[in-house]
Amino acid sequence: MFEAIISLCLSLHPESCRDQLIPGYEAPSQSQCAASLAGRPPDISLPTGVFANGAPECQAVGQALEFTEIAPGVFAHLGRIAEPSSENAGDAANLGFIIGAERVAVIDTGSARWMGEAIWRAVRQHTNRPVTDVILTHMHPDHVLGASVFTEAGARVHGHAGLDRALADRRSNYLESFERLIGSQAFIGTKVARVTHPVTTETVIDLGGRRLVLRPWSLAHSPTDLTVLDEVNGTLFAGDLVFDRHVPTLDGSVRGWLRVLDELSLIAASHVVPGHGGPVLDWPQGAENTRRYLETLARDTRAAIVRGERLGEAVLHIAQDEAAQWQLFESYNPRNATVAFTELEWE
């Protein structure tokens, strides 16, 4: 199989280049791919600071991201239990796609455009059905920055009603910080996609004989959490409302998150794909560790506030009983304690 690519380079560092996939030109032979390019020239929009090093051309299909079929037609990718870095090129979150009788939906798209391209190739290994829908489970950049590949191919982008504004407000910071974390070359071509279909209430997407139920949540892990339930086999994509092995990260409300977990546990799912770890857990048991951590975080924070501790001393011991249960604990728990303390001191 062959695909269309274009070589993009950094204006300030022209020696740093990356072949960027142009989706929708896959063909069994190089000549067929080239004929498709000639007959339907792509409209390529380049981010600031990037230039095209030559015209689009056809090459053998590049590397796909690894996915596991966790249920018939449902695929999950296990991101590394690590902070995004140049070593993992940002591959640090779980992603998924679901194949219906007529269409495909992708759930979260990773930390950079290269990941969206690798997801596209993975989908194409299993089906030629169009990717019509991209669903973003929340605003954090390790879940959303690969989406532009799919919008260029005509996909709709679904997200929490507050997601588009949240991404717009954080756009520059997300792009700058993740380019620094994973490296400029791996980040070439990355853009923040717009949410075209904001989800304000429970919404159903029909992929053809396969209904996906999208549900937005109130302030919890973040202000923009959204879950996806595949009604065919009860697979719940929980985004970062559920963690496994990777310590939960709080960018919203610890009280709100616990309330949402109460509601979430009532969903009639058989298994869950967490935002990190797994990649598949029994449901609702799969949320128990996340709940225990959050309850410990809230309990210890309230106790520190009652004792009159200052934030600086409180974060040193809040939730330390959980340290042995999680990876990346020292990286994220002090931040979580800070967020929880700031929230709960005003109860």
BALOBA-1460 file (C-alpha; in Angstrom, 3 decimals):
// residues 347
<rec num="1" residu="m" x="0.000" y="0.000" z="0.000"/>
<rec num="2" residu="f" x="1.037" y="3.556" z="-0.720"/>
<rec num="3" residu="e" x="0.058" y="6.907" z="0.778"/>
<rec num="4" residu="a" x="0.547" y="10.578" z="-0.019"/>
<rec num="5" residu="i" x="3.015" y="12.585" z="2.030"/>
<rec num="6" residu="i" x="4.561" y="16.015" z="1.987"/>
<rec num="7" residu="s" x="7.890" y="16.895" z="3.559"/>
<rec num="8" residu="l" x="7.583" y="19.765" z="6.051"/>
<rec num="9" residu="c" x="10.509" y="21.617" z="7.616"/>
<rec num="10" residu="l" x="10.927" y="24.209" z="10.335"/>
<rec num="11" residu="s" x="11.560" y="27.711" z="9.005"/>
<rec num="12" residu="l" x="14.075" y="28.507" z="11.758"/>
<rec num="13" residu="h" x="15.748" y="25.096" z="11.525"/>
<rec num="14" residu="p" x="15.385" y="23.956" z="7.891"/>
<rec num="15" residu="e" x="17.406" y="20.833" z="8.599"/>
<rec num="16" residu="s" x="14.565" y="19.603" z="10.852"/>
<rec num="17" residu="c" x="11.942" y="18.002" z="8.616"/>
<rec num="18" residu="r" x="9.211" y="15.380" z="8.839"/>
<rec num="19" residu="d" x="7.123" y="13.576" z="6.228"/>
<rec num="20" residu="q" x="3.496" y="14.492" z="6.957"/>
<rec num="21" residu="l" x="0.680" y="12.198" z="5.874"/>
<rec num="22" residu="i" x="-1.983" y="13.608" z="3.550"/>
<rec num="23" residu="p" x="-4.999" y="11.423" z="4.398"/>
<rec num="24" residu="g" x="-7.332" y="9.962" z="1.803"/>
<rec num="25" residu="y" x="-4.912" y="9.021" z="-0.995"/>
<rec num="26" residu="e" x="-4.108" y="5.453" z="0.021"/>
<rec num="27" residu="a" x="-3.824" y="3.057" z="-2.909"/>
<rec num="28" residu="p" x="-2.456" y="-0.429" z="-3.661"/>
<rec num="29" residu="s" x="0.209" y="0.942" z="-6.012"/>
<rec num="30" residu="q" x="2.371" y="4.022" z="-6.198"/>
<rec num="31" residu="s" x="0.996" y="4.889" z="-9.630"/>
<rec num="32" residu="q" x="-2.611" y="4.761" z="-8.393"/>
<rec num="33" residu="c" x="-1.729" y="6.979" z="-5.453"/>
<rec num="34" residu="a" x="0.047" y="9.442" z="-7.780"/>
<rec num="35" residu="a" x="-2.935" y="9.480" z="-10.157"/>
<rec num="36" residu="s" x="-5.239" y="10.280" z="-7.250"/>
<rec num="37" residu="l" x="-2.959" y="13.137" z="-6.177"/>
<rec num="38" residu="a" x="-2.913" y="14.537" z="-9.703"/>
<rec num="39" residu="g" x="-6.673" y="14.280" z="-10.117"/>
<rec num="40" residu="r" x="-7.512" y="15.705" z="-6.714"/>
<rec num="41" residu="p" x="-4.713" y="18.019" z="-5.541"/>
<rec num="42" residu="p" x="-4.770" y="18.452" z="-1.751"/>
<rec num="43" residu="d" x="-5.341" y="21.803" z="-0.094"/>
<rec num="44" residu="i" x="-2.520" y="21.904" z="2.448"/>
<rec num="45" residu="s" x="-2.677" y="24.394" z="5.302"/>
<rec num="46" residu="l" x="0.671" y="24.821" z="7.029"/>
<rec num="47" residu="p" x="1.140" y="26.018" z="10.610"/>
<rec num="48" residu="t" x="3.189" y="29.151" z="11.222"/>
<rec num="49" residu="g" x="6.921" y="28.480" z="11.164"/>
<rec num="50" residu="v" x="6.740" y="25.512" z="8.789"/>
<rec num="51" residu="f" x="7.399" y="25.283" z="5.036"/>
<rec num="52" residu="a" x="6.865" y="22.555" z="2.460"/>
<rec num="53" residu="n" x="10.084" y="21.026" z="1.153"/>
<rec num="54" residu="g" x="8.810" y="19.996" z="-2.262"/>
<rec num="55" residu="a" x="5.496" y="18.833" z="-3.651"/>
<rec num="56" residu="p" x="3.300" y="16.014" z="-2.315"/>
<rec num="57" residu="e" x="4.380" y="12.550" z="-3.430"/>
<rec num="58" residu="c" x="3.519" y="8.911" z="-2.839"/>
<rec num="59" residu="q" x="5.515" y="6.556" z="-0.658"/>
<rec num="60" residu="a" x="5.018" y="3.183" z="0.979"/>
<rec num="61" residu="v" x="2.642" y="3.414" z="3.941"/>
<rec num="62" residu="g" x="4.387" y="4.505" z="7.138"/>
<rec num="63" residu="q" x="4.282" y="3.135" z="10.664"/>
<rec num="64" residu="a" x="0.885" y="2.591" z="12.294"/>
<rec num="65" residu="l" x="0.220" y="2.897" z="16.006"/>
<rec num="66" residu="e" x="-0.309" y="-0.421" z="17.789"/>
<rec num="67" residu="f" x="-3.907" y="-1.182" z="18.768"/>
<rec num="68" residu="t" x="-5.489" y="-4.198" z="20.450"/>
<rec num="69" residu="e" x="-8.994" y="-5.376" z="19.558"/>
<rec num="70" residu="i" x="-10.572" y="-5.459" z="23.027"/>
<rec num="71" residu="a" x="-14.068" y="-6.342" z="21.752"/>
<rec num="72" residu="p" x="-15.403" y="-6.994" z="18.240"/>
<rec num="73" residu="g" x="-14.785" y="-3.812" z="16.255"/>
<rec num="74" residu="v" x="-13.406" y="-1.923" z="19.271"/>
<rec num="75" residu="f" x="-9.694" y="-1.118" z="19.380"/>
<rec num="76" residu="a" x="-7.578" y="0.450" z="22.122"/>
<rec num="77" residu="h" x="-4.020" y="1.751" z="22.187"/>
<rec num="78" residu="l" x="-2.080" y="1.632" z="25.455"/>
<rec num="79" residu="g" x="-0.073" y="4.807" z="25.935"/>
<rec num="80" residu="r" x="3.050" y="4.635" z="28.027"/>
<rec num="81" residu="i" x="2.818" y="5.260" z="31.753"/>
<rec num="82" residu="a" x="5.116" y="8.247" z="31.488"/>
<rec num="83" residu="e" x="5.151" y="11.981" z="31.080"/>
<rec num="84" residu="p" x="5.291" y="13.103" z="27.431"/>
<rec num="85" residu="s" x="8.936" y="13.365" z="26.383"/>
<rec num="86" residu="s" x="11.305" y="13.207" z="23.436"/>
<rec num="87" residu="e" x="11.863" y="9.533" z="24.277"/>
<rec num="88" residu="n" x="8.204" y="8.569" z="23.773"/>
<rec num="89" residu="a" x="7.372" y="11.429" z="21.337"/>
<rec num="90" residu="g" x="4.230" y="12.119" z="23.342"/>
<rec num="91" residu="d" x="2.774" y="8.599" z="23.256"/>
<rec num="92" residu="a" x="1.483" y="8.784" z="26.827"/>
<rec num="93" residu="a" x="-2.301" y="8.362" z="26.739"/>
<rec num="94" residu="n" x="-4.798" y="5.700" z="25.748"/>
<rec num="95" residu="l" x="-6.590" y="6.105" z="22.418"/>
<rec num="96" residu="g" x="-9.246" y="4.129" z="20.575"/>
<rec num="97" residu="f" x="-11.373" y="3.606" z="17.515"/>
<rec num="98" residu="i" x="-14.652" y="1.823" z="16.868"/>
<rec num="99" residu="i" x="-15.744" y="0.377" z="13.537"/>
<rec num="100" residu="g" x="-19.416" y="0.371" z="12.616"/>
<rec num="101" residu="a" x="-21.112" y="-1.162" z="9.586"/>
<rec num="102" residu="e" x="-20.783" y="2.120" z="7.673"/>
<rec num="103" residu="r" x="-18.428" y="4.456" z="9.519"/>
<rec num="104" residu="v" x="-15.554" y="4.702" z="12.004"/>
<rec num="105" residu="a" x="-15.159" y="6.877" z="15.104"/>
<rec num="106" residu="v" x="-11.792" y="7.704" z="16.654"/>
<rec num="107" residu="i" x="-11.625" y="8.422" z="20.393"/>
<rec num="108" residu="d" x="-8.790" y="10.775" z="21.364"/>
<rec num="109" residu="t" x="-5.876" y="11.485" z="19.050"/>
<rec num="110" residu="g" x="-2.680" y="11.840" z="21.074"/>
<rec num="111" residu="s" x="-0.077" y="14.523" z="21.691"/>
<rec num="112" residu="a" x="0.939" y="15.542" z="18.165"/>
<rec num="113" residu="r" x="-0.029" y="15.244" z="14.527"/>
<rec num="114" residu="w" x="2.269" y="12.261" z="13.993"/>
<rec num="115" residu="m" x="0.046" y="10.287" z="16.383"/>
<rec num="116" residu="g" x="-3.103" y="11.167" z="14.456"/>
<rec num="117" residu="e" x="-1.374" y="9.938" z="11.307"/>
<rec num="118" residu="a" x="-0.368" y="6.693" z="13.019"/>
<rec num="119" residu="i" x="-3.962" y="6.193" z="14.211"/>
<rec num="120" residu="w" x="-5.211" y="6.792" z="10.657"/>
<rec num="121" residu="r" x="-2.883" y="4.056" z="9.385"/>
<rec num="122" residu="a" x="-4.015" y="1.691" z="12.135"/>
<rec num="123" residu="v" x="-7.657" y="2.220" z="11.162"/>
<rec num="124" residu="r" x="-6.777" y="1.570" z="7.525"/>
<rec num="125" residu="q" x="-5.210" y="-1.765" z="8.469"/>
<rec num="126" residu="h" x="-8.670" y="-2.930" z="9.563"/>
<rec num="127" residu="t" x="-11.189" y="-1.153" z="7.326"/>
<rec num="128" residu="n" x="-11.669" y="1.183" z="4.376"/>
<rec num="129" residu="r" x="-14.819" y="2.681" z="5.896"/>
<rec num="130" residu="p" x="-14.605" y="6.443" z="6.336"/>
<rec num="131" residu="v" x="-13.543" y="8.004" z="9.618"/>
<rec num="132" residu="t" x="-16.490" y="10.348" z="10.048"/>
<rec num="133" residu="d" x="-16.219" y="11.202" z="13.732"/>
<rec num="134" residu="v" x="-13.481" y="12.150" z="16.179"/>
<rec num="135" residu="i" x="-14.474" y="12.239" z="19.852"/>
<rec num="136" residu="l" x="-12.258" y="14.101" z="22.311"/>
<rec num="137" residu="t" x="-12.749" y="13.068" z="25.926"/>
<rec num="138" residu="h" x="-11.336" y="16.256" z="27.469"/>
<rec num="139" residu="m" x="-9.036" y="19.204" z="26.913"/>
<rec num="140" residu="h" x="-5.607" y="17.898" z="27.883"/>
<rec num="141" residu="p" x="-3.083" y="17.997" z="25.034"/>
<rec num="142" residu="d" x="-1.960" y="14.374" z="25.284"/>
<rec num="143" residu="h" x="-5.486" y="13.452" z="24.135"/>
<rec num="144" residu="v" x="-6.340" y="16.065" z="21.488"/>
<rec num="145" residu="l" x="-3.397" y="17.324" z="19.415"/>
<rec num="146" residu="g" x="-3.526" y="14.706" z="16.638"/>
<rec num="147" residu="a" x="-7.063" y="15.524" z="15.511"/>
<rec num="148" residu="s" x="-6.267" y="17.728" z="12.500"/>
<rec num="149" residu="v" x="-5.424" y="14.685" z="10.358"/>
<rec num="150" residu="f" x="-9.029" y="13.560" z="10.598"/>
<rec num="151" residu="t" x="-10.613" y="16.968" z="10.076"/>
<rec num="152" residu="e" x="-8.644" y="17.275" z="6.836"/>
<rec num="153" residu="a" x="-10.327" y="14.039" z="5.753"/>
<rec num="154" residu="g" x="-13.755" y="15.479" z="6.574"/>
<rec num="155" residu="a" x="-14.371" y="14.098" z="10.058"/>
<rec num="156" residu="r" x="-16.578" y="15.869" z="12.587"/>
<rec num="157" residu="v" x="-15.050" y="16.662" z="15.973"/>
<rec num="158" residu="h" x="-17.193" y="16.029" z="19.049"/>
<rec num="159" residu="g" x="-16.352" y="17.292" z="22.511"/>
<rec num="160" residu="h" x="-17.789" y="18.722" z="25.695"/>
<rec num="161" residu="a" x="-19.643" y="22.001" z="25.153"/>
<rec num="162" residu="g" x="-16.803" y="23.840" z="26.897"/>
<rec num="163" residu="l" x="-13.977" y="22.129" z="25.044"/>
<rec num="164" residu="d" x="-13.560" y="24.480" z="22.090"/>
<rec num="165" residu="r" x="-13.242" y="27.526" z="24.360"/>
<rec num="166" residu="a" x="-10.908" y="25.670" z="26.720"/>
<rec num="167" residu="l" x="-8.612" y="24.716" z="23.843"/>
<rec num="168" residu="a" x="-8.712" y="28.223" z="22.381"/>
<rec num="169" residu="d" x="-7.717" y="29.718" z="25.730"/>
<rec num="170" residu="r" x="-4.816" y="27.276" z="26.140"/>
<rec num="171" residu="r" x="-3.778" y="26.870" z="22.506"/>
<rec num="172" residu="s" x="-0.467" y="28.748" z="22.602"/>
<rec num="173" residu="n" x="0.558" y="27.247" z="25.921"/>
<rec num="174" residu="y" x="-0.288" y="23.694" z="24.856"/>
<rec num="175" residu="l" x="1.553" y="23.972" z="21.544"/>
<rec num="176" residu="e" x="4.638" y="25.583" z="23.041"/>
<rec num="177" residu="s" x="4.887" y="23.245" z="26.018"/>
<rec num="178" residu="f" x="4.361" y="20.035" z="24.043"/>
<rec num="179" residu="e" x="6.779" y="21.065" z="21.310"/>
<rec num="180" residu="r" x="9.335" y="21.568" z="24.063"/>
<rec num="181" residu="l" x="8.483" y="18.261" z="25.754"/>
<rec num="182" residu="i" x="8.544" y="15.943" z="22.750"/>
<rec num="183" residu="g" x="10.890" y="17.839" z="20.444"/>
<rec num="184" residu="s" x="10.345" y="20.207" z="17.534"/>
<rec num="185" residu="q" x="10.875" y="17.625" z="14.799"/>
<rec num="186" residu="a" x="8.286" y="15.167" z="16.131"/>
<rec num="187" residu="f" x="5.879" y="18.059" z="16.627"/>
<rec num="188" residu="i" x="6.023" y="19.436" z="13.068"/>
<rec num="189" residu="g" x="2.579" y="20.011" z="11.557"/>
<rec num="190" residu="t" x="0.676" y="19.887" z="14.852"/>
<rec num="191" residu="k" x="-2.362" y="22.163" z="15.139"/>
<rec num="192" residu="v" x="-5.312" y="22.485" z="17.506"/>
<rec num="193" residu="a" x="-8.482" y="21.318" z="15.751"/>
<rec num="194" residu="r" x="-11.805" y="23.053" z="16.321"/>
<rec num="195" residu="v" x="-14.724" y="21.252" z="17.942"/>
<rec num="196" residu="t" x="-17.420" y="21.186" z="15.257"/>
<rec num="197" residu="h" x="-20.075" y="19.352" z="17.285"/>
<rec num="198" residu="p" x="-20.212" y="20.483" z="20.930"/>
<rec num="199" residu="v" x="-21.987" y="18.022" z="23.219"/>
<rec num="200" residu="t" x="-24.311" y="19.728" z="25.680"/>
<rec num="201" residu="t" x="-26.376" y="16.708" z="26.698"/>
<rec num="202" residu="e" x="-26.393" y="12.965" z="26.114"/>
<rec num="203" residu="t" x="-25.879" y="12.466" z="22.373"/>
<rec num="204" residu="v" x="-25.905" y="9.388" z="20.127"/>
<rec num="205" residu="i" x="-23.656" y="8.782" z="17.120"/>
<rec num="206" residu="d" x="-24.754" y="5.965" z="14.801"/>
<rec num="207" residu="l" x="-21.872" y="4.313" z="12.950"/>
<rec num="208" residu="g" x="-24.241" y="1.942" z="11.153"/>
<rec num="209" residu="g" x="-25.658" y="-0.760" z="13.403"/>
<rec num="210" residu="r" x="-23.529" y="0.592" z="16.221"/>
<rec num="211" residu="r" x="-24.628" y="3.385" z="18.553"/>
<rec num="212" residu="l" x="-22.154" y="5.378" z="20.611"/>
<rec num="213" residu="v" x="-23.566" y="7.335" z="23.545"/>
<rec num="214" residu="l" x="-21.631" y="10.522" z="24.312"/>
<rec num="215" residu="r" x="-22.179" y="12.040" z="27.738"/>
<rec num="216" residu="p" x="-20.700" y="15.316" z="29.020"/>
<rec num="217" residu="w" x="-19.975" y="15.685" z="32.727"/>
<rec num="218" residu="s" x="-19.820" y="18.529" z="35.216"/>
<rec num="219" residu="l" x="-16.488" y="19.723" z="36.635"/>
<rec num="220" residu="a" x="-14.461" y="16.661" z="37.654"/>
<rec num="221" residu="h" x="-11.010" y="15.610" z="36.395"/>
<rec num="222" residu="s" x="-11.220" y="18.700" z="34.180"/>
<rec num="223" residu="p" x="-13.931" y="21.176" z="33.176"/>
<rec num="224" residu="t" x="-14.493" y="19.318" z="29.886"/>
<rec num="225" residu="d" x="-14.863" y="15.584" z="30.600"/>
<rec num="226" residu="l" x="-16.888" y="13.416" z="28.230"/>
<rec num="227" residu="t" x="-17.400" y="9.641" z="28.071"/>
<rec num="228" residu="v" x="-18.253" y="7.298" z="25.194"/>
<rec num="229" residu="l" x="-20.314" y="4.117" z="25.602"/>
<rec num="230" residu="d" x="-20.501" y="1.547" z="22.823"/>
<rec num="231" residu="e" x="-23.947" y="0.030" z="23.265"/>
<rec num="232" residu="v" x="-23.110" y="-3.085" z="21.225"/>
<rec num="233" residu="n" x="-20.769" y="-4.635" z="23.786"/>
<rec num="234" residu="g" x="-20.753" y="-2.260" z="26.735"/>
<rec num="235" residu="t" x="-17.310" y="-0.751" z="26.220"/>
<rec num="236" residu="l" x="-16.967" y="2.532" z="28.106"/>
<rec num="237" residu="f" x="-14.224" y="4.967" z="27.086"/>
<rec num="238" residu="a" x="-13.872" y="7.046" z="30.244"/>
<rec num="239" residu="g" x="-11.038" y="9.348" z="29.264"/>
<rec num="240" residu="d" x="-9.224" y="10.628" z="32.339"/>
<rec num="241" residu="l" x="-12.194" y="10.128" z="34.646"/>
<rec num="242" residu="v" x="-10.605" y="6.715" z="35.301"/>
<rec num="243" residu="f" x="-6.893" y="6.002" z="35.786"/>
<rec num="244" residu="d" x="-4.973" y="2.751" z="36.191"/>
<rec num="245" residu="r" x="-1.339" y="2.554" z="37.401"/>
<rec num="246" residu="h" x="-0.717" y="6.182" z="36.359"/>
<rec num="247" residu="v" x="-1.620" y="8.338" z="39.377"/>
<rec num="248" residu="p" x="-4.813" y="10.354" z="38.732"/>
<rec num="249" residu="t" x="-4.230" y="13.985" z="37.793"/>
<rec num="250" residu="l" x="-6.568" y="16.684" z="39.061"/>
<rec num="251" residu="d" x="-7.281" y="19.744" z="36.935"/>
<rec num="252" residu="g" x="-10.821" y="20.386" z="38.134"/>
<rec num="253" residu="s" x="-12.598" y="19.521" z="41.388"/>
<rec num="254" residu="v" x="-11.916" y="16.613" z="43.731"/>
<rec num="255" residu="r" x="-15.468" y="16.854" z="45.100"/>
<rec num="256" residu="g" x="-16.909" y="17.047" z="41.612"/>
<rec num="257" residu="w" x="-14.841" y="14.094" z="40.424"/>
<rec num="258" residu="l" x="-16.098" y="11.903" z="43.269"/>
<rec num="259" residu="r" x="-19.697" y="12.907" z="42.484"/>
<rec num="260" residu="v" x="-19.176" y="12.075" z="38.819"/>
<rec num="261" residu="l" x="-17.729" y="8.674" z="39.711"/>
<rec num="262" residu="d" x="-20.908" y="7.962" z="41.665"/>
<rec num="263" residu="e" x="-22.994" y="8.674" z="38.572"/>
<rec num="264" residu="l" x="-20.554" y="7.004" z="36.223"/>
<rec num="265" residu="s" x="-20.688" y="3.745" z="38.189"/>
<rec num="266" residu="l" x="-24.399" y="3.434" z="37.348"/>
<rec num="267" residu="i" x="-23.677" y="3.155" z="33.612"/>
<rec num="268" residu="a" x="-24.432" y="-0.367" z="32.408"/>
<rec num="269" residu="a" x="-21.023" y="-1.065" z="30.878"/>
<rec num="270" residu="s" x="-19.131" y="-4.355" z="30.968"/>
<rec num="271" residu="h" x="-15.617" y="-2.939" z="30.802"/>
<rec num="272" residu="v" x="-13.836" y="0.402" z="30.655"/>
<rec num="273" residu="v" x="-10.891" y="1.905" z="28.799"/>
<rec num="274" residu="p" x="-9.218" y="4.352" z="31.203"/>
<rec num="275" residu="g" x="-7.369" y="7.435" z="30.024"/>
<rec num="276" residu="h" x="-4.093" y="5.911" z="31.212"/>
<rec num="277" residu="g" x="-3.206" y="2.320" z="32.085"/>
<rec num="278" residu="g" x="-5.271" y="-0.759" z="31.431"/>
<rec num="279" residu="p" x="-6.010" y="-0.522" z="28.540"/>
<rec num="280" residu="v" x="-9.179" y="-2.397" z="29.515"/>
<rec num="281" residu="l" x="-10.615" y="-2.984" z="33.011"/>
<rec num="282" residu="d" x="-13.736" y="-4.606" z="34.412"/>
<rec num="283" residu="w" x="-16.576" y="-2.216" z="35.168"/>
<rec num="284" residu="p" x="-17.373" y="-0.713" z="37.639"/>
<rec num="285" residu="q" x="-14.486" y="-2.296" z="39.554"/>
<rec num="286" residu="g" x="-12.043" y="-0.536" z="37.256"/>
<rec num="287" residu="a" x="-12.795" y="2.819" z="38.888"/>
<rec num="288" residu="e" x="-12.219" y="1.676" z="42.482"/>
<rec num="289" residu="n" x="-8.542" y="2.637" z="42.657"/>
<rec num="290" residu="t" x="-9.234" y="6.086" z="41.229"/>
<rec num="291" residu="r" x="-12.002" y="6.585" z="43.784"/>
<rec num="292" residu="r" x="-9.805" y="5.443" z="46.684"/>
<rec num="293" residu="y" x="-7.042" y="7.859" z="45.698"/>
<rec num="294" residu="l" x="-9.447" y="10.797" z="45.407"/>
<rec num="295" residu="e" x="-11.096" y="9.985" z="48.732"/>
<rec num="296" residu="t" x="-7.664" y="9.864" z="50.369"/>
<rec num="297" residu="l" x="-6.685" y="13.132" z="48.705"/>
<rec num="298" residu="a" x="-9.838" y="14.858" z="49.961"/>
<rec num="299" residu="r" x="-9.635" y="13.379" z="53.476"/>
<rec num="300" residu="d" x="-5.994" y="14.315" z="54.005"/>
<rec num="301" residu="t" x="-6.509" y="17.780" z="52.573"/>
<rec num="302" residu="r" x="-9.442" y="18.500" z="54.882"/>
<rec num="303" residu="a" x="-7.440" y="17.251" z="57.876"/>
<rec num="304" residu="a" x="-4.522" y="19.524" z="57.003"/>
<rec num="305" residu="i" x="-6.854" y="22.513" z="56.685"/>
<rec num="306" residu="v" x="-8.458" y="21.757" z="60.075"/>
<rec num="307" residu="r" x="-4.981" y="21.639" z="61.651"/>
<rec num="308" residu="g" x="-4.271" y="25.084" z="60.231"/>
<rec num="309" residu="e" x="-1.428" y="23.932" z="58.008"/>
<rec num="310" residu="r" x="-0.165" y="26.100" z="55.207"/>
<rec num="311" residu="l" x="-0.281" y="24.823" z="51.660"/>
<rec num="312" residu="g" x="3.489" y="24.431" z="51.409"/>
<rec num="313" residu="e" x="3.695" y="22.003" z="54.323"/>
<rec num="314" residu="a" x="0.422" y="20.227" z="53.593"/>
<rec num="315" residu="v" x="1.381" y="19.103" z="50.077"/>
<rec num="316" residu="l" x="4.360" y="17.230" z="51.527"/>
<rec num="317" residu="h" x="2.159" y="14.635" z="53.216"/>
<rec num="318" residu="i" x="-1.303" y="14.754" z="51.615"/>
<rec num="319" residu="a" x="-2.222" y="11.325" z="50.145"/>
<rec num="320" residu="q" x="1.218" y="9.862" z="50.904"/>
<rec num="321" residu="d" x="-0.463" y="6.585" z="51.898"/>
<rec num="322" residu="e" x="-1.183" y="6.146" z="48.194"/>
<rec num="323" residu="a" x="2.417" y="6.563" z="47.020"/>
<rec num="324" residu="a" x="3.174" y="2.859" z="46.621"/>
<rec num="325" residu="q" x="0.010" y="2.243" z="44.584"/>
<rec num="326" residu="w" x="0.789" y="4.509" z="41.627"/>
<rec num="327" residu="q" x="3.446" y="5.353" z="39.078"/>
<rec num="328" residu="l" x="4.483" y="9.009" z="38.579"/>
<rec num="329" residu="f" x="3.228" y="9.770" z="42.080"/>
<rec num="330" residu="e" x="5.938" y="12.311" z="42.908"/>
<rec num="331" residu="s" x="5.385" y="14.117" z="39.625"/>
<rec num="332" residu="y" x="1.649" y="14.660" z="40.022"/>
<rec num="333" residu="n" x="0.535" y="14.215" z="43.628"/>
<rec num="334" residu="p" x="1.908" y="17.578" z="44.848"/>
<rec num="335" residu="r" x="-0.020" y="19.305" z="42.041"/>
<rec num="336" residu="n" x="-3.157" y="17.387" z="42.950"/>
<rec num="337" residu="a" x="-2.756" y="18.328" z="46.600"/>
<rec num="338" residu="t" x="-2.380" y="21.984" z="45.621"/>
<rec num="339" residu="v" x="-5.585" y="21.926" z="43.561"/>
<rec num="340" residu="a" x="-7.493" y="20.071" z="46.292"/>
<rec num="341" residu="f" x="-6.245" y="22.404" z="49.045"/>
<rec num="342" residu="t" x="-7.219" y="25.489" z="47.063"/>
<rec num="343" residu="e" x="-10.706" y="24.046" z="46.525"/>
<rec num="344" residu="l" x="-11.403" y="22.638" z="49.976"/>
<rec num="345" residu="e" x="-10.097" y="25.471" z="52.120"/>
<rec num="346" residu="w" x="-13.237" y="27.401" z="51.098"/>
<rec num="347" residu="e" x="-15.764" y="24.683" z="51.936"/>
